[in-house]
Amino acid sequence: MPALRLFGRKWLAASDDLVFPCVFEICFRIVWLGLISCVTSTYWNVTEECGEDGLPVRIYLVGTIVLISVNIVLLVLLVNRSAQGSITEVHKRRLVAPLLVIKILLILPETGLNVLGTMWAFCGTFQCRSNDKVSRTVIEAIVLFNWVVFALIIFGLAIVFDPLGSAKYKNGRDTNDNGPTESAIHRKVSKLWFRRFRWAFCCLRRDEFGHEAFTQVASLLSALFRGTDLVPSDIVAGCVLLRVRQKRETREMRRIRMLNDDGPRYSTDITRVFATSPAWMTIKNARHFLRFALAAYGWPMVCYLNCCTGPYRLIPKMTCCACFRRKPQIIIDDNCCLCHLAGVRYTSRLRSEDVLHASFKNHVFELPFCILADHSTKSIVIAIRGSLSMRDVFTDLVANAERFEAPGMPPDSSAHRGMVAGVDCMLKRLREGNILERICATFPDYTLVLTGHSLGAGVSILLAAKLRPRFPDLRVYAFATPAGLLSREAARFTESFAFTIGVGDDFVMRLGVDSIENLRTSVIETIRACKLPKWRIMLNGFGYALFGVPSRDLETTWHDVTEITAKKASESPLLSSERPIQTVATAEGALLSSEISQRRFAKTRLYTGGRILHIVRRKKTELEKKSNSGGPTYEMRWATAEDFTELKVMPRMLLDHLPDNVFKTLTTILEDQKTHNGSILSLQEI
């Protein structure tokens, strides 16, 4: 940061990205130099006996040694210069660009020498060979390795090539006040992302809404990163630094809360936590219906949970050669052996006749779902699958706010556009054969329950809002619901019929367009406040992943520790409607951060829906550590949607989102209650 300028254009790499690649190449070049030197000492006397054919061979051997030596010197200089200064101290690395130009220009004589070596080693153009097989093998290996290196260099240049890096875009700024969607540069960047998507995900182009999804996601990515001058390695380093910053802020906030005896209070007493909640909102009910949400993932979930024995567990539930038999009309778009249906039956532990309808059709905005009869709780369960394919990912990424209307919903409500489209597709599917009406007529005394995980959880809540006038007693059990789901008043409306459970540092429950934009601004500010070089940050990142963040790094990473001091909640840019930004190191940095933070793709802030139960792992007390005794593993509290507006970089941010981890967490809570209190929560009748 900023991006490297070379040959009159900008590249997707920075001047401090060359430390590790150059060190890696130095190691190979040294081995290379040793081998070619040994071969030269063996061949030199042979070339003198070869007459005219010996001259090209001597030129090749001596030229290769000289070029390898020059390259090693250049690489050492590049490592030294590229390692200087922090990420923003570009002036300390001003010699990197000219050194790199020399390094690239040396490819031309290297190519010429390698052509000469190829003619000698493989084509037999020069009749000058030694009887030493080892020397001949080394020469052939060096020639081949040279061509591989040249190919890798070309591939690397293609990877870091920026199509919009030419000089005419160098100083481009958004001058239109109508927002990023009216910017000429924005349109060019959006078209670039659109072309990338069409090439990389060509199988999605045939989907009915594939073009619309590509357009929306391209617009989002353009608005997020255009004008930041960040390269991919800057984002990785920024996330590492953000982890250090957020840990420091968490430590400071914990200290302040201990002094003030304030802050969120978690409890291990389930009876106390659920004292004021409706009778159907219980941990045991949630665990029971989470099994159906897992079942909606079909056979991939069975194979994921049982890596070695998954296929064998599915075989008894499968229907062999079902494509040659009369398929049941209730099953849509399953494969020949009905593997998805087998996965649903295995995970849900229901009989085949209890699967009332199952659609495994998966397109952009169209999610697989199944309708099950749960006789143990007298419920008709609609289980909607979460994200599993690239089509689901694009549904997730079409994340801008769209007007959402449902009976009883507050006026001017907004919701996640991709999920709203998913609800529309699902309603269309349900209406085609009056599916719900026929099922409810068959089971008139059963209650409608919707459940899902991640993307499926968000769609479940929106679908329930649409179905509620026809089924006023319906309930929703949502797990790891995305943060960017509903506008605030609409989210409050769903608290009466939706029960949302989030575990630990689940990043999806904090993931929305608004939180990503705030994360982008925080990354830029954090990078500017750091005094460490990028190579050191990357090495520290590996250490943090293995051993955690040491306390000394919380203070020694920054130029001025006051620049990254945590603000009070009321002053946080994540909660303020004015969206203020934090102090940065320089006036130029402040201007850049101000421009980036004020350019918002999200026009409306969206929140997670339902009544939210947040579960975290309990820290053992000193007495429990000394006596090696255990207590409840988890503690919980009722949270608000505002608690999940900041995207945090944490070690378990992905693991806490996985559905099997949520299931294990709920199971552990129930087992702890049985062990420590001598009782199990009773299943409330639905």
C-alpha positions in Angstrom: 0.0 0.0 0.0 0.1 1.9 -2.2 0.2 -0.5 -5.2 3.5 -0.9 -7.0 4.0 1.4 -10.1 6.0 -0.3 -12.8 6.3 0.3 -16.6 3.9 3.3 -16.3 1.0 1.4 -14.6 -0.2 0.1 -11.3 0.0 -3.6 -10.4 -1.9 -5.7 -7.8 1.3 -6.0 -5.7 3.2 -3.7 -3.4 6.9 -2.9 -3.1 7.0 -4.8 0.3 5.5 -8.1 -1.2 8.9 -9.3 -2.5 10.6 -10.5 0.6 9.4 -14.1 0.8 9.3 -14.7 -3.0 12.9 -13.4 -3.4 14.2 -15.4 -0.4 12.6 -18.5 -1.9 14.2 -17.8 -5.3 17.6 -17.1 -3.7 17.6 -20.6 -2.2 16.9 -22.1 -5.6 19.4 -19.9 -7.4 22.2 -20.9 -5.0 21.5 -24.6 -5.6 21.3 -23.9 -9.3 24.6 -22.0 -9.2 26.3 -24.9 -7.4 25.1 -27.5 -9.9 26.0 -25.5 -13.0 29.5 -24.8 -11.5 30.1 -28.5 -11.1 28.9 -29.2 -14.6 31.2 -26.4 -16.0 34.2 -27.9 -14.2 33.4 -31.3 -15.8 32.6 -30.0 -19.3 35.2 -27.3 -19.8 37.9 -29.7 -20.9 35.4 -31.5 -23.1 34.4 -28.3 -24.9 38.0 -27.7 -25.9 38.1 -31.0 -27.8 34.8 -30.2 -29.6 36.2 -27.6 -32.0 33.6 -25.1 -33.2 30.7 -26.8 -31.4 32.4 -26.2 -28.1 32.2 -22.4 -28.3 28.4 -22.1 -28.0 28.5 -24.6 -25.1 31.2 -22.5 -23.3 29.1 -19.4 -23.9 26.0 -21.1 -22.4 27.9 -22.4 -19.3 29.7 -19.1 -18.5 26.7 -16.9 -19.4 24.4 -19.0 -17.1 26.9 -18.7 -14.2 27.2 -14.9 -14.7 23.4 -14.4 -15.0 22.6 -16.6 -12.0 25.2 -14.6 -9.9 23.8 -11.3 -11.0 20.3 -12.5 -10.2 21.4 -13.6 -6.7 22.9 -10.1 -6.1 19.7 -8.4 -7.4 17.5 -10.7 -5.3 19.5 -9.9 -2.1 19.1 -6.2 -2.8 15.4 -6.6 -3.5 14.9 -8.5 -0.2 16.9 -5.8 1.7 14.9 -2.9 0.1 11.5 -4.6 0.2 11.9 -5.3 3.9 12.4 -1.6 4.8 9.8 0.5 6.5 6.2 -0.1 7.5 3.4 -0.7 4.9 2.8 3.0 4.4 6.4 4.1 4.3 6.8 3.7 0.6 9.7 6.2 0.3 12.0 3.8 2.1 11.4 1.3 -0.7 11.8 3.7 -3.6 14.6 1.5 -5.1 12.5 -1.6 -5.4 10.9 -0.6 -8.7 14.1 0.1 -10.6 15.7 -3.1 -9.2 12.7 -5.0 -10.3 12.8 -3.6 -13.8 16.5 -4.8 -14.1 15.4 -8.2 -12.8 12.6 -8.4 -15.4 14.9 -7.2 -18.2 17.4 -10.0 -17.4 14.8 -12.5 -18.5 15.7 -11.6 -22.2 19.3 -12.8 -22.1 18.3 -15.7 -19.8 15.8 -16.8 -22.5 18.4 -16.6 -25.2 20.9 -18.7 -23.2 18.2 -21.2 -22.4 17.3 -21.6 -26.1 21.0 -22.2 -26.7 21.0 -24.8 -23.9 17.9 -26.5 -25.3 19.5 -26.8 -28.7 22.6 -28.4 -27.1 20.9 -30.7 -24.5 17.8 -31.9 -26.5 18.2 -31.1 -30.2 21.7 -32.3 -30.8 22.6 -29.1 -32.7 26.0 -28.9 -31.1 27.9 -32.2 -31.1 29.7 -31.7 -27.7 28.6 -34.3 -25.1 30.3 -35.9 -22.2 30.2 -39.5 -21.2 29.3 -38.5 -17.7 25.5 -39.3 -17.4 25.2 -37.2 -14.2 26.4 -34.1 -15.9 24.1 -34.6 -18.9 21.1 -35.1 -16.5 22.0 -32.0 -14.6 22.2 -29.9 -17.8 18.8 -31.2 -19.0 17.2 -30.6 -15.6 18.6 -27.0 -15.5 17.3 -26.3 -19.0 13.8 -27.6 -18.1 13.7 -25.9 -14.8 14.6 -22.6 -16.6 11.5 -22.9 -18.8 9.4 -23.7 -15.7 10.7 -20.6 -14.0 9.9 -18.4 -17.1 6.4 -19.8 -17.2 5.9 -19.1 -13.5 7.1 -15.5 -14.0 4.7 -14.9 -16.8 1.9 -16.5 -14.7 2.8 -14.3 -11.8 2.8 -11.1 -13.9 -0.7 -12.2 -15.2 -1.9 -12.6 -11.6 -0.8 -9.2 -10.4 -1.8 -7.4 -13.6 -4.4 -4.7 -13.0 -6.5 -4.1 -16.1 -7.4 -0.6 -14.7 -3.8 0.1 -13.6 -2.9 2.4 -16.5 -1.9 6.0 -16.0 -5.3 7.4 -17.1 -6.9 5.8 -14.0 -4.1 6.6 -11.6 -5.6 9.8 -10.2 -9.2 9.1 -10.9 -11.6 10.3 -8.2 -15.4 10.0 -7.8 -16.6 13.5 -8.6 -20.3 12.7 -8.8 -22.3 13.3 -5.6 -25.0 10.8 -6.6 -23.0 8.0 -5.0 -20.7 5.3 -6.3 -23.1 3.8 -8.8 -22.9 7.0 -10.9 -19.2 7.0 -11.1 -17.5 6.3 -14.5 -14.7 4.4 -12.7 -17.2 2.4 -10.8 -18.9 1.3 -14.0 -15.5 0.3 -15.5 -14.5 -1.7 -12.3 -18.0 -3.3 -12.2 -17.7 -4.4 -15.8 -14.3 -5.9 -15.1 -15.7 -7.9 -12.1 -18.7 -8.9 -14.3 -16.4 -10.3 -17.0 -14.4 -12.2 -14.4 -17.5 -13.8 -13.0 -18.8 -14.8 -16.5 -15.5 -16.5 -17.2 -14.9 -18.1 -13.8 -18.5 -19.2 -13.2 -19.6 -19.9 -16.7 -22.0 -22.7 -15.5 -24.0 -20.1 -13.6 -24.7 -18.0 -16.8 -27.5 -20.3 -17.7 -29.4 -19.6 -14.5 -32.5 -17.4 -14.9 -31.1 -14.8 -12.4 -27.3 -15.5 -13.1 -26.8 -12.2 -15.0 -28.6 -10.2 -12.3 -26.5 -11.8 -9.6 -23.2 -11.1 -11.5 -24.2 -7.5 -11.9 -25.1 -6.9 -8.3 -22.1 -8.6 -6.8 -19.7 -6.8 -9.3 -21.2 -3.5 -8.2 -20.7 -4.4 -4.5 -17.1 -5.4 -5.0 -16.4 -2.3 -7.0 -17.9 -0.1 -4.3 -15.9 -1.8 -1.5 -12.4 -1.7 -2.9 -12.3 1.0 -5.6 -10.0 3.8 -4.7 -8.5 2.1 -1.7 -5.2 1.4 -3.4 -5.0 -1.8 -1.4 -3.4 -5.0 -2.8 -4.4 -8.5 -1.7 -1.5 -8.8 0.7 -2.4 -5.5 2.4 -5.9 -7.0 3.2 -4.3 -10.1 4.7 -1.8 -8.1 6.7 -4.6 -5.7 7.7 -6.7 -8.6 9.1 -3.8 -9.8 11.1 -3.3 -6.3 12.6 -7.0 -6.0 13.1 -6.9 -9.1 15.2 -4.2 -7.5 17.4 -6.1 -4.3 17.6 -9.4 -5.9 18.5 -7.8 -8.1 21.2 -6.3 -4.9 22.7 -9.7 -3.2 22.6 -11.4 -6.2 24.1 -8.9 -6.2 27.0 -9.4 -2.5 27.6 -13.2 -2.8 27.5 -13.1 -5.8 29.9 -11.0 -3.7 32.3 -13.4 -0.8 32.1 -16.4 -3.0 32.7 -14.7 -4.6 35.7 -14.1 -1.2 37.2 -17.6 0.0 36.4 -19.3 -3.3 37.1 -21.0 -2.9 33.8 -21.4 -4.8 30.5 -23.3 -7.8 29.2 -23.9 -10.5 31.7 -23.8 -14.2 30.7 -25.3 -16.9 32.7 -25.0 -20.7 33.0 -28.5 -21.0 34.6 -30.8 -21.9 31.7 -33.9 -21.5 33.9 -33.0 -18.0 34.7 -32.1 -17.1 31.1 -35.4 -18.5 29.8 -37.6 -17.2 32.6 -39.2 -14.5 30.5 -39.2 -16.2 27.1 -42.1 -18.0 25.4 -42.5 -21.7 26.4 -41.5 -22.9 22.9 -38.1 -21.1 23.0 -35.9 -23.7 24.7 -32.5 -25.2 24.2 -33.9 -28.7 23.8 -36.4 -27.6 21.2 -33.7 -25.7 19.3 -31.4 -28.8 19.3 -34.3 -30.9 18.1 -35.1 -28.7 15.1 -31.5 -28.1 14.3 -31.3 -31.7 13.3 -33.8 -31.0 10.5 -31.8 -27.9 9.4 -28.8 -30.2 9.1 -30.9 -32.8 7.2 -31.6 -30.1 4.5 -28.0 -30.3 3.4 -28.6 -33.8 2.1 -25.8 -36.3 1.5 -22.9 -33.8 1.7 -23.7 -33.3 5.4 -23.6 -37.0 6.1 -20.3 -37.4 4.3 -18.9 -34.3 6.1 -19.9 -35.6 9.6 -18.7 -39.1 8.8 -15.7 -38.6 6.6 -14.8 -42.3 6.2 -18.1 -44.1 6.7 -20.5 -41.5 5.1 -21.2 -43.5 1.9 -21.8 -46.7 3.8 -24.3 -45.0 6.1 -26.2 -43.7 3.1 -26.4 -47.0 1.2 -29.3 -48.5 3.3 -31.3 -45.3 2.8 -30.7 -45.0 -1.0 -32.9 -46.2 -3.8 -30.8 -48.0 -6.4 -31.4 -47.1 -10.0 -34.3 -44.9 -9.1 -34.0 -43.2 -12.5 -35.4 -46.4 -14.1 -38.3 -46.5 -11.7 -41.3 -44.3 -11.2 -40.0 -41.4 -9.2 -42.2 -40.0 -6.4 -43.6 -36.7 -7.4 -42.8 -35.2 -4.0 -39.0 -35.4 -4.8 -37.7 -32.8 -7.2 -34.2 -32.7 -8.8 -32.5 -35.5 -6.8 -30.0 -37.8 -8.5 -30.4 -41.3 -9.9 -30.1 -43.0 -6.5 -32.0 -40.3 -4.5 -28.8 -39.6 -2.5 -30.1 -36.3 -1.2 -33.3 -37.9 0.1 -31.2 -40.6 1.7 -29.2 -37.9 3.5 -32.4 -36.2 4.7 -33.7 -39.5 6.0 -30.4 -40.4 7.7 -29.9 -37.1 9.5 -33.5 -36.4 10.4 -34.1 -40.0 11.6 -37.5 -39.9 10.0 -39.2 -42.6 7.9 -39.5 -42.1 4.1 -43.3 -41.5 4.4 -42.5 -38.6 6.8 -40.7 -36.7 4.0 -43.8 -34.9 2.6 -42.0 -32.8 -0.1 -38.3 -32.2 -1.0 -36.9 -29.9 -3.7 -33.2 -30.1 -4.3 -33.2 -27.7 -7.2 -30.4 -25.2 -6.7 -30.1 -22.1 -8.8 -29.2 -18.5 -8.1 -31.9 -17.3 -5.6 -33.5 -20.8 -5.5 -32.6 -22.8 -2.5 -33.2 -26.6 -1.8 -35.7 -27.3 1.0 -37.7 -30.1 2.4 -41.0 -30.4 4.2 -41.1 -33.0 7.0 -43.7 -34.4 9.4 -42.3 -34.5 12.9 -44.8 -36.6 14.9 -42.9 -36.4 18.2 -43.7 -32.6 18.4 -46.8 -32.6 16.1 -45.0 -30.2 13.7 -44.8 -29.7 10.0 -41.2 -28.6 9.5 -39.9 -26.6 6.5 -36.1 -27.0 6.6 -34.2 -24.7 4.2 -30.7 -25.5 3.2 -27.9 -23.0 3.9 -25.0 -22.1 1.6 -23.3 -25.1 0.0 -22.7 -24.2 -3.7 -21.4 -21.2 -5.6 -25.0 -20.4 -6.6 -25.8 -20.0 -2.8 -22.7 -17.8 -2.4 -24.0 -15.4 -5.1 -27.4 -15.4 -3.4 -25.5 -14.4 -0.2 -23.5 -11.7 -2.0 -26.5 -10.0 -3.5 -26.7 -8.2 -0.2 -28.1 -4.7 -0.9 -31.3 -3.7 0.8 -34.6 -4.1 -1.0 -38.1 -3.1 0.0 -39.8 -6.0 1.8 -43.6 -6.2 2.4 -45.5 -8.7 4.5 -48.7 -8.4 6.4 -48.0 -6.8 9.8 -44.5 -5.7 8.8 -43.7 -2.1 9.7 -43.9 0.3 6.7 -40.8 1.0 4.6 -39.2 -2.2 5.7 -36.1 -3.5 3.9 -34.5 -6.9 3.6 -31.5 -8.7 2.0 -32.2 -8.6 -1.7 -30.9 -12.1 -2.5 -32.9 -13.7 0.4 -36.0 -11.8 -0.7 -35.6 -13.3 -4.2 -35.1 -16.7 -2.5 -38.4 -16.3 -0.6 -40.2 -15.4 -3.8 -38.9 -18.5 -5.6 -39.9 -20.7 -2.7 -43.4 -19.2 -2.4 -43.8 -19.8 -6.1 -42.8 -23.4 -5.7 -45.2 -23.9 -2.7 -48.1 -22.4 -4.6 -47.7 -24.5 -7.7 -49.4 -27.5 -6.2 -50.9 -25.9 -3.1 -48.4 -28.0 -1.2 -48.8 -26.4 2.2 -52.6 -26.4 2.0 -52.7 -30.2 1.1 -50.2 -31.0 3.9 -52.0 -29.0 6.5 -55.3 -30.6 5.5 -53.7 -34.0 6.1 -52.3 -32.9 9.5 -54.8 -30.4 10.8 -53.5 -30.4 14.4 -49.9 -29.9 13.6 -48.0 -26.6 14.0 -45.9 -25.1 11.2 -42.2 -24.8 12.1 -39.5 -23.3 9.8 -35.8 -23.9 10.4 -32.5 -23.3 8.7 -28.9 -22.5 9.2 -27.0 -19.5 7.8 -28.6 -18.5 4.5 -31.4 -21.0 5.2 -32.0 -19.2 8.6 -32.4 -15.8 6.9 -34.8 -17.1 4.3 -36.8 -19.0 7.0 -37.4 -15.8 8.9 -38.5 -13.8 5.8 -40.7 -16.7 4.6 -42.3 -17.0 8.0 -43.2 -13.2 7.8 -45.0 -13.9 4.5 -46.8 -17.1 5.7 -47.8 -15.8 9.2 -51.2 -14.4 8.2 -52.2 -18.0 7.1 -50.4 -19.7 9.9 -50.4 -17.3 12.9 -49.0 -20.0 15.3 -45.9 -20.7 13.2 -42.4 -20.7 14.8 -38.9 -20.2 13.4 -35.8 -21.8 14.8 -32.9 -20.0 13.0 -29.2 -20.8 13.5 -26.3 -18.4 12.7 -28.6 -15.9 11.0 -26.7 -13.4 8.8 -26.5 -9.9 10.2 -27.6 -8.1 7.0 -31.2 -9.5 6.9 -33.8 -6.9 7.9 -34.1 -3.2 8.8 -34.2 -2.5 12.5 -38.0 -2.2 13.1 -38.7 -5.2 10.8 -36.1 -7.2 12.9 -38.0 -6.3 16.1 -41.2 -7.4 14.5 -39.7 -10.9 14.0 -38.8 -11.4 17.6 -42.2 -12.6 18.5 -42.1 -15.7 16.2 -38.4 -16.3 15.5 -35.8 -17.8 17.8 -32.2 -17.1 16.6 -29.2 -18.9 18.2 -25.6 -17.7 17.6 -22.5 -19.3 19.0 -19.3 -17.6 20.0 -17.5 -15.5 17.3 -19.6 -16.6 14.4 -18.6 -14.2 11.6 -21.8 -14.7 9.5 -23.9 -13.3 12.4 -21.9 -10.1 12.0 -21.6 -10.2 8.2 -23.4 -7.5 6.2 -22.6 -4.9 3.7 -22.4 -2.2 6.4 -20.1 -4.2 8.6 -17.8 -5.1 5.6 -17.6 -1.4 4.7 -16.6 -0.6 8.3 -14.1 -3.4 8.3 -12.5 -2.0 5.1 -12.1 1.4 6.7 -10.8 -0.1 9.9 -8.2 -2.1 7.9 -6.9 1.1 6.2 -6.7 2.9 9.5 -5.0 0.0 11.3 -2.4 -0.4 8.5 -1.6 3.3 8.8 -1.1 3.1 12.5 1.2 0.1 12.4 5.0 0.5 12.5 6.0 -3.1 11.5 7.0 -4.1 8.0 4.6 -6.4 6.1 7.0 -9.4 6.2 7.1 -9.2 10.0 3.3 -8.9 10.2 2.9 -12.1 8.0 5.4 -14.0 10.2 3.5 -12.8 13.3 0.3 -13.9 11.7 1.5 -17.5 11.5 2.6 -17.3 15.2 -0.8 -15.9 16.2 -2.5 -18.8 14.4 -0.5 -21.3 16.3 0.1 -19.7 19.7 -2.3 -16.8 20.0 -1.5 -13.1 20.3 1.2 -12.3 23.0 0.5 -9.4 25.3 3.6 -7.5 24.3 2.4 -7.2 20.7 -0.7 -5.4 21.8 1.4 -2.3 22.6 4.5 -2.6 20.4 2.8 -3.0 17.1 1.7 0.7 16.7 3.4 4.1 16.0 1.2 5.6 18.7 -1.1 3.4 20.7 -3.6 6.2 21.2 -4.5 6.0 17.5 -6.2 2.6 17.9 -7.7 3.1 21.4 -11.2 1.7 21.6 -14.0 4.2 21.6 -17.0 4.1 23.7 -20.0 2.4 22.2 -21.8 5.6 21.7 -18.9 7.0 19.7 -18.3 3.9 17.6 -18.6 4.3 13.9 -20.5 1.1 13.8 -23.3 2.5 15.8 -23.5 6.1 15.0 -25.7 7.3 12.2 -23.2 10.0 11.3 -20.6 7.2 10.7 -17.5 9.1 12.1 -14.1 7.7 11.5 -11.2 7.2 13.9 -8.0 9.3 14.0 -5.3 8.2 11.5 -1.6 9.0 11.4 -1.4 11.7 8.7 -3.6 14.3 7.1 -3.3 12.4 3.8 -4.4 9.2 5.5 -7.3 11.0 7.2 -8.5 12.4 3.8 -8.3 8.9 2.2 -10.1 7.2 5.1 -12.7 10.0 5.1 -13.4 9.5 1.4 -13.6 5.8 1.7 -15.8 5.7 4.8 -18.2 8.2 3.3 -18.7 6.3 0.1 -21.2 3.7 1.2 -22.8 1.0 -0.9 -25.3 0.3 1.7 -28.1 2.8 1.8 -30.0 1.1 4.7 -28.4 -0.7 7.6 -29.7 -4.3 8.0 -29.7 -6.4 11.1 -30.2 -10.0 12.1 -33.8 -11.1 12.8 -35.5 -12.9 15.6 -35.0 -13.0 19.4 -31.2 -13.7 19.7 -29.7 -16.1 22.2 -25.9 -15.7 22.2 -23.9 -18.6 23.6 -20.2 -18.3 24.4 -17.6 -20.6 26.0 -17.3 -20.0 29.7 -13.8 -19.2 31.1 -12.9 -21.3 34.1 -12.4 -19.6 37.4 -9.0 -19.8 39.1 -10.4 -22.2 41.7 -11.6 -24.6 38.9 -8.2 -24.4 37.2 -6.3 -25.2 40.4 -8.6 -28.0 41.4 -8.9 -29.3 37.8 -12.7 -29.4 38.3 -15.2 -28.6 35.7 -18.3 -26.5 35.5 -20.8 -25.7 32.7 -18.9 -25.4 29.4 -21.0 -22.6 28.0 -22.9 -19.5 29.2 -25.5 -17.5 27.4 -27.6 -14.3 27.4 -30.3 -12.6 25.3 -28.6 -10.2 22.9 -29.8 -7.4 20.7 -29.2 -7.0 17.0 -26.9 -4.1 17.7 -24.5 -6.5 19.4 -23.7 -8.0 16.0 -22.9 -5.0 13.9 -19.1 -5.2 14.1 -17.2 -7.8 12.1 -14.4 -9.2 14.3 -11.3 -11.1 13.2 -11.2 -14.0 15.7 -9.6 -17.5 15.6 -13.0 -19.3 15.8 -15.0 -17.0 13.6 -15.5 -19.8 11.0 -15.6 -22.8 13.3 -18.4 -21.2 15.4 -20.5 -20.9 12.3 -20.4 -24.5 11.2 -23.8 -26.2 11.8 -22.2 -29.3 13.4 -20.4 -27.1 15.9 -23.7 -25.4 16.8 -25.3 -28.8 17.3 -22.5 -30.0 19.5 -22.7 -26.8 21.5 -26.4 -27.3 22.2 -25.8 -30.9 23.0 -23.1 -30.0 25.5 -25.3 -27.4 27.2 -28.0 -30.1 27.8 -25.5 -32.6 29.0 -23.9 -30.1 31.4 -27.4 -29.3 32.8 -28.0 -33.0 33.4 -24.6 -33.5 35.0 -24.4 -30.5 37.2 -28.0 -29.9 38.1 -29.3 -33.5 37.9 -32.1 -32.8 35.5 -32.8 -32.3 31.8 -34.9 -29.6 30.4 -38.3 -31.0 29.4 -39.4 -30.7 25.8 -42.1 -28.1 25.7 -45.1 -29.2 23.7 -45.6 -27.4 20.5 
